Amino acid sequence: MKCVSDIVYDTQNDLAFDLYLPDDLKASACVIYAHGGGFRKGRRDGDEVAHFATALTEAGFAMASVTYRLGTTADAFTDKEQGYIEAYMGRTEKLGLTLSPNLYGAAFIAAMEDLSRAVEYLWVEGEGLGIAHRKLGILGVSAGGIAGLALAYPPTHWMQRVSRPDAVVAISAAIVQPWRLEEDGPACLLIHGPQDRVINISNARVGAQRAEGVQAPVTLIDTGVPGHATQVDAVLDGVDAQGQPIMQMVLDQFARLVDD
C-alpha cells in the first residue's frame, strides 16, 4: 500500500484527503472514508484509518480519507437554507429518532456538502491519481456514516446541488431523513450493534423499515457486539451470525462499483 498525502479537494475551505492506493497496480475504484466525531471532532488519520485502507487496497480499491468541515453553524448558510434545515430538523424529530440534534442540523449538511465535493474532485482527477473506475463508494463511521447516507439520498433542496455516491457502508450510523429513500437509489449497508449509547440501533431500524416499505436497496446488519466505537473492530475483525467475516461483506458492497 502506498499513500499520497494532503490532496486538496476544496481550496475555499482548505479541505484535503489522503489517498491510499494498491502497490504496483491501478485501483479498480475508490472508496471515500469519512471519520466519526459527531460533526465536532475527528481526524482523517485516526487509528482505524490504516486498517481500513489496508483491507481496501488489498482488495484492489483506493481509499481517500477526507477532512470535512466540523462545528459548522447555521450562519454558514443563507437565510433560505437555514429555513430548509430547520424544517428538516423538525421532520426528523417527529420520527422519534433518539439522536443529538447536531447529527441532523447545520453541521450535518455542511459535512454532506463536503463529501459531495470530494466525490466531484475524484470524478475529475481520479484517473490521473491511479483509479480506473469513475464510480465511487463512501465508508463512513458514526457522523461520517450519517453524512454518507444523506448524500446517497440527499435532502430535497440539495438534490440538484450534490453528487451522489454509488454505494455506501455506514458503521454505527442512521438515516436521518428516511423519507428520502427510493427504490432506484444507491445501495447502502448499515452495520450496527446493540446497547449503543450514542446512536441507538433503533435509529438505524427506522431507516431500514422505511427502506423495506419503498423497496430501497438498504440493508441493516446487527453485529451482536454491544457499543458504539466497538463496531469498528467488529467490522475489521468480526463475523456475522453465519460466520462470514463482516469486512468481506463491506468489500462485497463496494464490488458493486465495478461489477454493475
KASULBEL-V827852 format. One record per residue. RES is the residue in three letters. PHI is phi in whole degrees, 0 to 359 (none if undefined). BURIAL is # if it has 16 or more other ideal C-beta (glycine too) atoms within 10 Angstrom, else .. Layout:
RES:PHI:BURIAL + RES:PHI:BURIAL
This chain:
MET:none:. + LYS:236:. + CYS:227:. + VAL:254:. + SER:266:. + ASP:59:. + ILE:275:# + VAL:281:. + TYR:252:# + ASP:218:# + THR:289:. + GLN:298:. + ASN:255:# + ASP:53:. + LEU:253:# + ALA:222:# + PHE:221:# + ASP:257:# + LEU:255:# + TYR:260:# + LEU:230:# + PRO:296:# + ASP:288:. + ASP:63:. + LEU:203:. + LYS:285:. + ALA:291:# + SER:291:# + ALA:196:# + CYS:240:# + VAL:243:# + ILE:273:# + TYR:260:# + ALA:242:# + HIS:290:# + GLY:267:# + GLY:131:. + GLY:67:# + PHE:62:# + ARG:240:. + LYS:210:. + GLY:115:# + ARG:222:. + ARG:282:# + ASP:244:. + GLY:296:# + ASP:302:. + GLU:280:# + VAL:299:# + ALA:299:. + HIS:293:# + PHE:294:# + ALA:297:# + THR:298:. + ALA:297:# + LEU:288:# + THR:291:# + GLU:295:. + ALA:271:# + GLY:97:# + PHE:267:# + ALA:266:# + MET:228:# + ALA:255:# + SER:270:# + VAL:257:# + THR:268:# + TYR:227:# + ARG:297:# + LEU:239:# + GLY:68:. + THR:293:# + THR:254:. + ALA:300:. + ASP:291:. + ALA:282:# + PHE:244:# + THR:292:. + ASP:302:. + LYS:295:. + GLU:295:. + GLN:299:. + GLY:297:. + TYR:297:# + ILE:298:# + GLU:298:. + ALA:294:. + TYR:298:# + MET:298:# + GLY:297:. + ARG:291:. + THR:298:# + GLU:300:. + LYS:291:. + LEU:285:# + GLY:86:. + LEU:293:# + THR:260:. + LEU:239:# + SER:298:. + PRO:304:. + ASN:296:. + LEU:277:# + TYR:217:# + GLY:250:# + ALA:298:# + ALA:296:# + PHE:296:# + ILE:297:# + ALA:299:# + ALA:296:# + MET:299:# + GLU:301:# + ASP:294:# + LEU:298:# + SER:298:# + ARG:295:# + ALA:295:# + VAL:303:# + GLU:296:. + TYR:299:# + LEU:290:# + TRP:302:. + VAL:280:. + GLU:259:. + GLY:302:# + GLU:299:. + GLY:292:. + LEU:271:# + GLY:102:# + ILE:244:# + ALA:282:. + HIS:249:# + ARG:282:. + LYS:292:# + LEU:226:# + GLY:245:# + ILE:233:# + LEU:246:# + GLY:236:# + VAL:249:# + SER:55:# + ALA:302:# + GLY:299:# + GLY:291:# + ILE:300:# + ALA:294:# + GLY:296:# + LEU:296:# + ALA:293:# + LEU:291:# + ALA:293:# + TYR:228:# + PRO:287:# + PRO:303:# + THR:309:. + HIS:280:. + TRP:249:# + MET:304:. + GLN:273:. + ARG:257:. + VAL:247:# + SER:246:# + ARG:272:# + PRO:284:# + ASP:264:# + ALA:199:# + VAL:224:# + VAL:239:# + ALA:237:# + ILE:255:# + SER:55:# + ALA:227:# + ALA:202:# + ILE:271:# + VAL:272:# + GLN:231:# + PRO:296:# + TRP:294:. + ARG:275:# + LEU:296:# + GLU:211:. + GLU:297:. + ASP:262:. + GLY:278:# + PRO:296:# + ALA:287:# + CYS:232:# + LEU:244:# + LEU:258:# + ILE:242:# + HIS:216:# + GLY:217:# + PRO:284:. + GLN:56:. + ASP:270:# + ARG:278:. + VAL:266:# + ILE:228:# + ASN:301:# + ILE:300:# + SER:301:. + ASN:293:# + ALA:293:# + ARG:293:. + VAL:301:# + GLY:293:# + ALA:296:# + GLN:293:. + ARG:297:# + ALA:299:# + GLU:298:. + GLY:293:. + VAL:253:. + GLN:61:. + ALA:281:# + PRO:279:# + VAL:237:# + THR:235:# + LEU:248:# + ILE:245:# + ASP:264:. + THR:289:# + GLY:79:. + VAL:268:# + PRO:292:. + GLY:108:# + HIS:259:# + ALA:296:. + THR:296:# + GLN:293:# + VAL:298:# + ASP:295:. + ALA:299:# + VAL:289:# + LEU:291:# + ASP:235:. + GLY:265:# + VAL:232:. + ASP:276:# + ALA:297:. + GLN:266:. + GLY:87:. + GLN:277:. + PRO:302:. + ILE:293:# + MET:298:# + GLN:294:. + MET:295:# + VAL:297:# + LEU:298:# + ASP:296:. + GLN:298:# + PHE:281:# + ALA:298:# + ARG:302:# + LEU:299:# + VAL:248:. + ASP:271:. + ASP:289:.
